[in-house]
């Protein structure tokens, strides 16, 4: 069983931080859609230093310099907490002896911080983290790294992710990929694979 982290086990959303910093919701939405965008953040998931990246962007947008630097200095405030229902499922699957792995797009330094912050992050039999590997989902290469490193048979591997694009790529590689919507839906989907949860 392979779990994505953000959006599946960790409730991560930049808006949790930026709602604290912007009085105007429309301005916040415009800032995240035009300046601190998901495309810009993708470089961090590939291993680019977040602080240096924010400093460069802040020089390009001096009006929002403090807001941009908050991405680097207050990044953990983008996390509301763990998603308890999914953590419970992970615990149940582990208790049956099923090997469990993590496959996540995440900055290397944030991964270290979150391993200390969340106990479940240390339950995995292995983890493949984009910022450490220098390749990120949905690139098929990161799935190949996971399968080869841990000697996993795609047809006997299930993968849980909240991103439709990641799920599609995993399915194209023969992995039993499940789109995460909620812990309740995940239980139903896992039972469909014959697992007792």
Buried (B, 14 or more C-beta within 10 A) or exposed (E): BBBBBBBBBBBBBBEBBBEEBBEEEEBBEEBBEEBBEEEBBEBBBBBBBBBEBBBEBBEEBEEBBEBBBBBBEEBEBBBEEBBEEBBBBBEBBBEEEEBBBBBBBBBBBBBBBBBEBBEBBEBBEBBBBBBBBEBBBBBEEBBBBBBEEBEBEBEEBBBBBEBEEBBBBBBEBBBBBBBBEEBEEBBEBBEEEEBEB
